[in-house]
């Protein structure tokens, strides 16, 4: 892969315009969102999208999320529905991705959808992402800005540690406030939870007035973030730990004695925001293993446990 001098740009008008120019020229930039940093390319440019897969080492059968500035822009690329409209009004801009049938005239690279008949689309809430999408005035395909399968990045420094030399620029918007990826809901049939994330499932179900169907991990990939082994640090991860084995460091939750604590007061929002940052920090300390305290399964706890389960899965 050709090496690039990766620029670290400020989130001012000059930095945003420079990133827009890089996207227009077929380059790759990392941009902050409220969830994690995304690795962005022009979703209409086959070569640019292929570079995302090369930079990340990402399997080509794994689809990407397209980020747009508004629901009105999203309608250009997907077959919009009343259900999509209700969810978009409730949660966009925000940490919710909707998967809908792609329009025949969408004009996007088939690599974005992994040749599936659906497209994952999101309107991010981060003001820097919004400014860039408005300046670029086009769809940006953007998975998390990290080597495939590794811990997701929540700061520009995390991006530089994983992708420096592989991309043109990082737009430094500070730490991501949500800290876990977006919730993904499939709307090409019965509304289905495809990935828990930054919007709690209970909130979505309240808007819909019905429970979401659930995806089985054995089903074919239909959206990003569904691979069984994902978000993994170098050290082996052990879940629901109430003790520490030799060589392990404890990632705690609640009032426990530990190396780092996701939230001493047991706040799941705080824990989600800290999750990837703390995994990066513990992994850098070089433990043989990372033990993780039990995390409740309600609210954002479902997203945290999903990421931890994939981080702890057996690796190829």
PyMOL commands that set and color helices and strands:
alter all, ss='L'
color gray80, all
select helices_A, chain A and resi 13-24+46-56+71-74+82-91+110-113+127-136+156-163+201-208+268-284+301-311
alter helices_A, ss='H'
color red, helices_A
select strands_A, chain A and resi 7-10+29-31+38-42+65-67+96-101+118-122+140-144+169-172+183-186+192-195+213-214+236-238+248-252+260-261+289-292
alter strands_A, ss='S'
color yellow, strands_A
deselect
rebuild
show_as cartoon
